Structure formats: C-alpha cells, structure tokens
Amino acid sequence: MADKNAVGSTLGFVIARGFTQVGRYPALLGFDGSQRLFAELFADVDRPDVQPAGAYYKLITNLQAGQTIRIMQIYWPDAEPRTAFLQRLAGWENHKTEGLDILHQGLSLAAQQLPLPFLRRTFIEYVCQGEGGLAWWEGLPDTCASFGVQAKYLGAREIQELAYRILNPGFDQYAKPEAADLSGIMQ
C-alpha cells in the first residue's frame, strides 16, 4: 500500500471530519484530529516588485520543528470575465437590425459555450499545533507583506470549495458549497 503521507497526496485533505474553530479562524478537522487552517496568497497589485519565492522561503524558515505546511498551486476556473462580458452584452441596445441581432446572439452563445479561462491560485494549508502554531498563523500576512504578497484567510465555505476542487474539479456543477449546511461547525 502506498504511503498516505507521500508528497502530493490529498487523502488526508479530502477525508475530513468537519470544521472547528481555532482562535478566530475556521479550521478543517482532519481524520486524524489535526486542525488545518487555510489561506490564499496573491500578489499585491500596488507593488511591481513582488517576490513570491522570497515569501515562501521566509514562511518555511519561520516554521518550528514539527510544524507542517503545504503550499498548493491550483488551476481554478475564473467566471468573472465571462460574467462581466455577458452583463455588458445584455446592456447592448443597438441590435435592432437583423445583422446586429445575429451578431448579438452569436456573441452571447459563444460566451456561454466556450470553456472558462483558468487562474493559478496559491493556497497554504497549515496544521495548527497549539498556541505557538496559532501565533505563526496570525503573523502570516505580515511575513508575506514585505515581499509584496498578500494573505487572505479562508472561511469555512471557501475551505469546503477548495476541498471540492481538489477532490474533483468537475464536482462543482453537481454540488455547490454555498448550498452546504455548515451549522455543524464545532465550537
């Protein structure tokens, strides 16, 4: 049997027992009882000198012995450009003639039928171990900021959406995380 802790394994991520609170952050409760916190890293749009490699190096060198972190880069469908285009197209009132109407219908159909463009998104999964681990987690945005990288902590719904994306990228068309009942978050 393959090692379940092998590099790249998602078994421990997708087999979870629900959510819990760690300080003020929602955490995925792992099958082994671990508390997993998640954040997304992205470039600061106001800084031309973004250094993600420096930020990753600083994050890793600040870890204490025994702490676990996983940096994941995932290709994620981006619906925003399509939505914006369709909204502008819906407001297009100059398609009264037959030729412009055909153009309008063709553009609308093409935008709805073409696959979504993809973004590369970077996520951090951190296994929190007590108060010392929580202090490291709370310092994450400041650690990254000096390298032009911003960190955004994920909420329970965003963590669930990330789990769906890793488990099965096509799963979102069948089960929407926003429809999930998260009332079972343990306090």
Salt bridges, closest charged atoms under 4 A:
GLU40 OE1 - ARG121 NH2 2.75
ASP49 OD1 - ARG47 NE 3.14
ASP101 OD1 - HIS95 ND1 3.42
GLU125 OE2 - ARG36 NH1 2.57
GLU125 OE1 - ARG70 NH2 2.66
GLU158 OE2 - LYS152 NZ 2.44
ASP172 OD2 - ARG165 NH2 3.48
